[in-house]
């Protein structure tokens, strides 16, 4: 399974800003780290989001939830 890196997210963010405008930068890298890690949470050795679709949805939710806080 491919895991999207923080660097990839930052590059995608920069590309979106360049193409569509907006504010570049990150106010709190910890929130970004949390959003990226949340899709891979486990409990008692079991994936909380076992399918690729669930992981993608959780990742999207985490990024969107913190989007307002991520802008500089």
Phi and psi restraints in degrees (range 20) as a CNS / XPLOR table:
assign (resid 1 and name C) (resid 2 and name N)
       (resid 2 and name CA) (resid 2 and name C) 1.0 -80.7 20.0 2
assign (resid 2 and name N) (resid 2 and name CA)
       (resid 2 and name C) (resid 3 and name N) 1.0 140.7 20.0 2
assign (resid 2 and name C) (resid 3 and name N)
       (resid 3 and name CA) (resid 3 and name C) 1.0 -117.2 20.0 2
assign (resid 3 and name N) (resid 3 and name CA)
       (resid 3 and name C) (resid 4 and name N) 1.0 128.1 20.0 2
assign (resid 3 and name C) (resid 4 and name N)
       (resid 4 and name CA) (resid 4 and name C) 1.0 -75.5 20.0 2
assign (resid 4 and name N) (resid 4 and name CA)
       (resid 4 and name C) (resid 5 and name N) 1.0 132.8 20.0 2
assign (resid 4 and name C) (resid 5 and name N)
       (resid 5 and name CA) (resid 5 and name C) 1.0 -90.3 20.0 2
assign (resid 5 and name N) (resid 5 and name CA)
       (resid 5 and name C) (resid 6 and name N) 1.0 163.7 20.0 2
assign (resid 5 and name C) (resid 6 and name N)
       (resid 6 and name CA) (resid 6 and name C) 1.0 -60.9 20.0 2
assign (resid 6 and name N) (resid 6 and name CA)
       (resid 6 and name C) (resid 7 and name N) 1.0 -40.2 20.0 2
assign (resid 6 and name C) (resid 7 and name N)
       (resid 7 and name CA) (resid 7 and name C) 1.0 -61.4 20.0 2
assign (resid 7 and name N) (resid 7 and name CA)
       (resid 7 and name C) (resid 8 and name N) 1.0 -39.4 20.0 2
assign (resid 7 and name C) (resid 8 and name N)
       (resid 8 and name CA) (resid 8 and name C) 1.0 -65.4 20.0 2
assign (resid 8 and name N) (resid 8 and name CA)
       (resid 8 and name C) (resid 9 and name N) 1.0 -41.1 20.0 2
assign (resid 8 and name C) (resid 9 and name N)
       (resid 9 and name CA) (resid 9 and name C) 1.0 -64.0 20.0 2
assign (resid 9 and name N) (resid 9 and name CA)
       (resid 9 and name C) (resid 10 and name N) 1.0 -43.1 20.0 2
assign (resid 9 and name C) (resid 10 and name N)
       (resid 10 and name CA) (resid 10 and name C) 1.0 -64.1 20.0 2
assign (resid 10 and name N) (resid 10 and name CA)
       (resid 10 and name C) (resid 11 and name N) 1.0 -39.3 20.0 2
assign (resid 10 and name C) (resid 11 and name N)
       (resid 11 and name CA) (resid 11 and name C) 1.0 -66.8 20.0 2
assign (resid 11 and name N) (resid 11 and name CA)
       (resid 11 and name C) (resid 12 and name N) 1.0 -41.7 20.0 2
assign (resid 11 and name C) (resid 12 and name N)
       (resid 12 and name CA) (resid 12 and name C) 1.0 -61.9 20.0 2
assign (resid 12 and name N) (resid 12 and name CA)
       (resid 12 and name C) (resid 13 and name N) 1.0 -43.8 20.0 2
assign (resid 12 and name C) (resid 13 and name N)
       (resid 13 and name CA) (resid 13 and name C) 1.0 -59.5 20.0 2
assign (resid 13 and name N) (resid 13 and name CA)
       (resid 13 and name C) (resid 14 and name N) 1.0 -45.9 20.0 2
assign (resid 13 and name C) (resid 14 and name N)
       (resid 14 and name CA) (resid 14 and name C) 1.0 -60.8 20.0 2
assign (resid 14 and name N) (resid 14 and name CA)
       (resid 14 and name C) (resid 15 and name N) 1.0 -43.9 20.0 2
assign (resid 14 and name C) (resid 15 and name N)
       (resid 15 and name CA) (resid 15 and name C) 1.0 -62.3 20.0 2
assign (resid 15 and name N) (resid 15 and name CA)
       (resid 15 and name C) (resid 16 and name N) 1.0 -41.8 20.0 2
assign (resid 15 and name C) (resid 16 and name N)
       (resid 16 and name CA) (resid 16 and name C) 1.0 -65.0 20.0 2
assign (resid 16 and name N) (resid 16 and name CA)
       (resid 16 and name C) (resid 17 and name N) 1.0 -40.8 20.0 2
assign (resid 16 and name C) (resid 17 and name N)
       (resid 17 and name CA) (resid 17 and name C) 1.0 -63.3 20.0 2
assign (resid 17 and name N) (resid 17 and name CA)
       (resid 17 and name C) (resid 18 and name N) 1.0 -44.9 20.0 2
assign (resid 17 and name C) (resid 18 and name N)
       (resid 18 and name CA) (resid 18 and name C) 1.0 -60.5 20.0 2
assign (resid 18 and name N) (resid 18 and name CA)
       (resid 18 and name C) (resid 19 and name N) 1.0 -38.5 20.0 2
assign (resid 18 and name C) (resid 19 and name N)
       (resid 19 and name CA) (resid 19 and name C) 1.0 -83.8 20.0 2
assign (resid 19 and name N) (resid 19 and name CA)
       (resid 19 and name C) (resid 20 and name N) 1.0 -35.0 20.0 2
assign (resid 19 and name C) (resid 20 and name N)
       (resid 20 and name CA) (resid 20 and name C) 1.0 -120.9 20.0 2
assign (resid 20 and name N) (resid 20 and name CA)
       (resid 20 and name C) (resid 21 and name N) 1.0 -6.7 20.0 2
assign (resid 20 and name C) (resid 21 and name N)
       (resid 21 and name CA) (resid 21 and name C) 1.0 86.8 20.0 2
assign (resid 21 and name N) (resid 21 and name CA)
       (resid 21 and name C) (resid 22 and name N) 1.0 173.2 20.0 2
assign (resid 21 and name C) (resid 22 and name N)
       (resid 22 and name CA) (resid 22 and name C) 1.0 127.3 20.0 2
assign (resid 22 and name N) (resid 22 and name CA)
       (resid 22 and name C) (resid 23 and name N) 1.0 -169.4 20.0 2
assign (resid 22 and name C) (resid 23 and name N)
       (resid 23 and name CA) (resid 23 and name C) 1.0 -102.2 20.0 2
assign (resid 23 and name N) (resid 23 and name CA)
       (resid 23 and name C) (resid 24 and name N) 1.0 125.3 20.0 2
assign (resid 23 and name C) (resid 24 and name N)
       (resid 24 and name CA) (resid 24 and name C) 1.0 -91.1 20.0 2
assign (resid 24 and name N) (resid 24 and name CA)
       (resid 24 and name C) (resid 25 and name N) 1.0 153.7 20.0 2
assign (resid 24 and name C) (resid 25 and name N)
       (resid 25 and name CA) (resid 25 and name C) 1.0 117.0 20.0 2
assign (resid 25 and name N) (resid 25 and name CA)
       (resid 25 and name C) (resid 26 and name N) 1.0 167.0 20.0 2
assign (resid 25 and name C) (resid 26 and name N)
       (resid 26 and name CA) (resid 26 and name C) 1.0 -128.0 20.0 2
assign (resid 26 and name N) (resid 26 and name CA)
       (resid 26 and name C) (resid 27 and name N) 1.0 128.5 20.0 2
assign (resid 26 and name C) (resid 27 and name N)
       (resid 27 and name CA) (resid 27 and name C) 1.0 -83.3 20.0 2
assign (resid 27 and name N) (resid 27 and name CA)
       (resid 27 and name C) (resid 28 and name N) 1.0 -35.7 20.0 2
assign (resid 27 and name C) (resid 28 and name N)
       (resid 28 and name CA) (resid 28 and name C) 1.0 -142.0 20.0 2
assign (resid 28 and name N) (resid 28 and name CA)
       (resid 28 and name C) (resid 29 and name N) 1.0 100.4 20.0 2
assign (resid 28 and name C) (resid 29 and name N)
       (resid 29 and name CA) (resid 29 and name C) 1.0 -65.0 20.0 2
assign (resid 29 and name N) (resid 29 and name CA)
       (resid 29 and name C) (resid 30 and name N) 1.0 -25.0 20.0 2
assign (resid 29 and name C) (resid 30 and name N)
       (resid 30 and name CA) (resid 30 and name C) 1.0 -62.5 20.0 2
assign (resid 30 and name N) (resid 30 and name CA)
       (resid 30 and name C) (resid 31 and name N) 1.0 -38.3 20.0 2
assign (resid 30 and name C) (resid 31 and name N)
       (resid 31 and name CA) (resid 31 and name C) 1.0 -65.8 20.0 2
assign (resid 31 and name N) (resid 31 and name CA)
       (resid 31 and name C) (resid 32 and name N) 1.0 -38.0 20.0 2
assign (resid 31 and name C) (resid 32 and name N)
       (resid 32 and name CA) (resid 32 and name C) 1.0 -66.4 20.0 2
assign (resid 32 and name N) (resid 32 and name CA)
       (resid 32 and name C) (resid 33 and name N) 1.0 -45.0 20.0 2
assign (resid 32 and name C) (resid 33 and name N)
       (resid 33 and name CA) (resid 33 and name C) 1.0 -58.3 20.0 2
assign (resid 33 and name N) (resid 33 and name CA)
       (resid 33 and name C) (resid 34 and name N) 1.0 -42.7 20.0 2
assign (resid 33 and name C) (resid 34 and name N)
       (resid 34 and name CA) (resid 34 and name C) 1.0 -62.7 20.0 2
assign (resid 34 and name N) (resid 34 and name CA)
       (resid 34 and name C) (resid 35 and name N) 1.0 -45.2 20.0 2
assign (resid 34 and name C) (resid 35 and name N)
       (resid 35 and name CA) (resid 35 and name C) 1.0 -61.4 20.0 2
assign (resid 35 and name N) (resid 35 and name CA)
       (resid 35 and name C) (resid 36 and name N) 1.0 -41.9 20.0 2
assign (resid 35 and name C) (resid 36 and name N)
       (resid 36 and name CA) (resid 36 and name C) 1.0 -68.7 20.0 2
assign (resid 36 and name N) (resid 36 and name CA)
       (resid 36 and name C) (resid 37 and name N) 1.0 -35.8 20.0 2
assign (resid 36 and name C) (resid 37 and name N)
       (resid 37 and name CA) (resid 37 and name C) 1.0 -80.8 20.0 2
assign (resid 37 and name N) (resid 37 and name CA)
       (resid 37 and name C) (resid 38 and name N) 1.0 -24.0 20.0 2
assign (resid 37 and name C) (resid 38 and name N)
       (resid 38 and name CA) (resid 38 and name C) 1.0 -60.5 20.0 2
assign (resid 38 and name N) (resid 38 and name CA)
       (resid 38 and name C) (resid 39 and name N) 1.0 -32.0 20.0 2
assign (resid 38 and name C) (resid 39 and name N)
       (resid 39 and name CA) (resid 39 and name C) 1.0 -68.0 20.0 2
assign (resid 39 and name N) (resid 39 and name CA)
       (resid 39 and name C) (resid 40 and name N) 1.0 -15.8 20.0 2
assign (resid 39 and name C) (resid 40 and name N)
       (resid 40 and name CA) (resid 40 and name C) 1.0 -111.3 20.0 2
assign (resid 40 and name N) (resid 40 and name CA)
       (resid 40 and name C) (resid 41 and name N) 1.0 20.4 20.0 2
assign (resid 40 and name C) (resid 41 and name N)
       (resid 41 and name CA) (resid 41 and name C) 1.0 -65.3 20.0 2
assign (resid 41 and name N) (resid 41 and name CA)
       (resid 41 and name C) (resid 42 and name N) 1.0 146.7 20.0 2
assign (resid 41 and name C) (resid 42 and name N)
       (resid 42 and name CA) (resid 42 and name C) 1.0 -129.3 20.0 2
assign (resid 42 and name N) (resid 42 and name CA)
       (resid 42 and name C) (resid 43 and name N) 1.0 159.3 20.0 2
assign (resid 42 and name C) (resid 43 and name N)
       (resid 43 and name CA) (resid 43 and name C) 1.0 -137.8 20.0 2
assign (resid 43 and name N) (resid 43 and name CA)
       (resid 43 and name C) (resid 44 and name N) 1.0 121.5 20.0 2
assign (resid 43 and name C) (resid 44 and name N)
       (resid 44 and name CA) (resid 44 and name C) 1.0 55.2 20.0 2
assign (resid 44 and name N) (resid 44 and name CA)
       (resid 44 and name C) (resid 45 and name N) 1.0 38.7 20.0 2
assign (resid 44 and name C) (resid 45 and name N)
       (resid 45 and name CA) (resid 45 and name C) 1.0 80.0 20.0 2
assign (resid 45 and name N) (resid 45 and name CA)
       (resid 45 and name C) (resid 46 and name N) 1.0 6.0 20.0 2
assign (resid 45 and name C) (resid 46 and name N)
       (resid 46 and name CA) (resid 46 and name C) 1.0 -114.1 20.0 2
assign (resid 46 and name N) (resid 46 and name CA)
       (resid 46 and name C) (resid 47 and name N) 1.0 133.3 20.0 2
assign (resid 46 and name C) (resid 47 and name N)
       (resid 47 and name CA) (resid 47 and name C) 1.0 -59.4 20.0 2
assign (resid 47 and name N) (resid 47 and name CA)
       (resid 47 and name C) (resid 48 and name N) 1.0 131.3 20.0 2
assign (resid 47 and name C) (resid 48 and name N)
       (resid 48 and name CA) (resid 48 and name C) 1.0 -76.7 20.0 2
assign (resid 48 and name N) (resid 48 and name CA)
       (resid 48 and name C) (resid 49 and name N) 1.0 -24.4 20.0 2
assign (resid 48 and name C) (resid 49 and name N)
       (resid 49 and name CA) (resid 49 and name C) 1.0 -129.5 20.0 2
assign (resid 49 and name N) (resid 49 and name CA)
       (resid 49 and name C) (resid 50 and name N) 1.0 81.7 20.0 2
assign (resid 49 and name C) (resid 50 and name N)
       (resid 50 and name CA) (resid 50 and name C) 1.0 -73.2 20.0 2
assign (resid 50 and name N) (resid 50 and name CA)
       (resid 50 and name C) (resid 51 and name N) 1.0 -30.8 20.0 2
assign (resid 50 and name C) (resid 51 and name N)
       (resid 51 and name CA) (resid 51 and name C) 1.0 -93.1 20.0 2
assign (resid 51 and name N) (resid 51 and name CA)
       (resid 51 and name C) (resid 52 and name N) 1.0 160.6 20.0 2
assign (resid 51 and name C) (resid 52 and name N)
       (resid 52 and name CA) (resid 52 and name C) 1.0 -62.5 20.0 2
assign (resid 52 and name N) (resid 52 and name CA)
       (resid 52 and name C) (resid 53 and name N) 1.0 -35.7 20.0 2
assign (resid 52 and name C) (resid 53 and name N)
       (resid 53 and name CA) (resid 53 and name C) 1.0 -66.3 20.0 2
assign (resid 53 and name N) (resid 53 and name CA)
       (resid 53 and name C) (resid 54 and name N) 1.0 -41.8 20.0 2
assign (resid 53 and name C) (resid 54 and name N)
       (resid 54 and name CA) (resid 54 and name C) 1.0 -66.8 20.0 2
assign (resid 54 and name N) (resid 54 and name CA)
       (resid 54 and name C) (resid 55 and name N) 1.0 -39.7 20.0 2
assign (resid 54 and name C) (resid 55 and name N)
       (resid 55 and name CA) (resid 55 and name C) 1.0 -63.8 20.0 2
assign (resid 55 and name N) (resid 55 and name CA)
       (resid 55 and name C) (resid 56 and name N) 1.0 -44.0 20.0 2
assign (resid 55 and name C) (resid 56 and name N)
       (resid 56 and name CA) (resid 56 and name C) 1.0 -62.9 20.0 2
assign (resid 56 and name N) (resid 56 and name CA)
       (resid 56 and name C) (resid 57 and name N) 1.0 -42.5 20.0 2
assign (resid 56 and name C) (resid 57 and name N)
       (resid 57 and name CA) (resid 57 and name C) 1.0 -63.9 20.0 2
assign (resid 57 and name N) (resid 57 and name CA)
       (resid 57 and name C) (resid 58 and name N) 1.0 -42.0 20.0 2
assign (resid 57 and name C) (resid 58 and name N)
       (resid 58 and name CA) (resid 58 and name C) 1.0 -66.4 20.0 2
assign (resid 58 and name N) (resid 58 and name CA)
       (resid 58 and name C) (resid 59 and name N) 1.0 -40.6 20.0 2
assign (resid 58 and name C) (resid 59 and name N)
       (resid 59 and name CA) (resid 59 and name C) 1.0 -63.0 20.0 2
assign (resid 59 and name N) (resid 59 and name CA)
       (resid 59 and name C) (resid 60 and name N) 1.0 -47.7 20.0 2
assign (resid 59 and name C) (resid 60 and name N)
       (resid 60 and name CA) (resid 60 and name C) 1.0 -59.3 20.0 2
assign (resid 60 and name N) (resid 60 and name CA)
       (resid 60 and name C) (resid 61 and name N) 1.0 -44.1 20.0 2
assign (resid 60 and name C) (resid 61 and name N)
       (resid 61 and name CA) (resid 61 and name C) 1.0 -60.0 20.0 2
assign (resid 61 and name N) (resid 61 and name CA)
       (resid 61 and name C) (resid 62 and name N) 1.0 -46.4 20.0 2
assign (resid 61 and name C) (resid 62 and name N)
       (resid 62 and name CA) (resid 62 and name C) 1.0 -62.9 20.0 2
assign (resid 62 and name N) (resid 62 and name CA)
       (resid 62 and name C) (resid 63 and name N) 1.0 -42.5 20.0 2
assign (resid 62 and name C) (resid 63 and name N)
       (resid 63 and name CA) (resid 63 and name C) 1.0 -67.5 20.0 2
assign (resid 63 and name N) (resid 63 and name CA)
       (resid 63 and name C) (resid 64 and name N) 1.0 -43.1 20.0 2
assign (resid 63 and name C) (resid 64 and name N)
       (resid 64 and name CA) (resid 64 and name C) 1.0 -69.4 20.0 2
assign (resid 64 and name N) (resid 64 and name CA)
       (resid 64 and name C) (resid 65 and name N) 1.0 -41.7 20.0 2
assign (resid 64 and name C) (resid 65 and name N)
       (resid 65 and name CA) (resid 65 and name C) 1.0 -58.1 20.0 2
assign (resid 65 and name N) (resid 65 and name CA)
       (resid 65 and name C) (resid 66 and name N) 1.0 -38.3 20.0 2
assign (resid 65 and name C) (resid 66 and name N)
       (resid 66 and name CA) (resid 66 and name C) 1.0 -98.9 20.0 2
assign (resid 66 and name N) (resid 66 and name CA)
       (resid 66 and name C) (resid 67 and name N) 1.0 5.8 20.0 2
assign (resid 66 and name C) (resid 67 and name N)
       (resid 67 and name CA) (resid 67 and name C) 1.0 -58.8 20.0 2
assign (resid 67 and name N) (resid 67 and name CA)
       (resid 67 and name C) (resid 68 and name N) 1.0 -41.6 20.0 2
assign (resid 67 and name C) (resid 68 and name N)
       (resid 68 and name CA) (resid 68 and name C) 1.0 -64.3 20.0 2
assign (resid 68 and name N) (resid 68 and name CA)
       (resid 68 and name C) (resid 69 and name N) 1.0 -35.1 20.0 2
assign (resid 68 and name C) (resid 69 and name N)
       (resid 69 and name CA) (resid 69 and name C) 1.0 -81.3 20.0 2
assign (resid 69 and name N) (resid 69 and name CA)
       (resid 69 and name C) (resid 70 and name N) 1.0 -19.5 20.0 2
assign (resid 69 and name C) (resid 70 and name N)
       (resid 70 and name CA) (resid 70 and name C) 1.0 -78.1 20.0 2
assign (resid 70 and name N) (resid 70 and name CA)
       (resid 70 and name C) (resid 71 and name N) 1.0 -31.0 20.0 2
assign (resid 70 and name C) (resid 71 and name N)
       (resid 71 and name CA) (resid 71 and name C) 1.0 -64.2 20.0 2
assign (resid 71 and name N) (resid 71 and name CA)
       (resid 71 and name C) (resid 72 and name N) 1.0 143.4 20.0 2
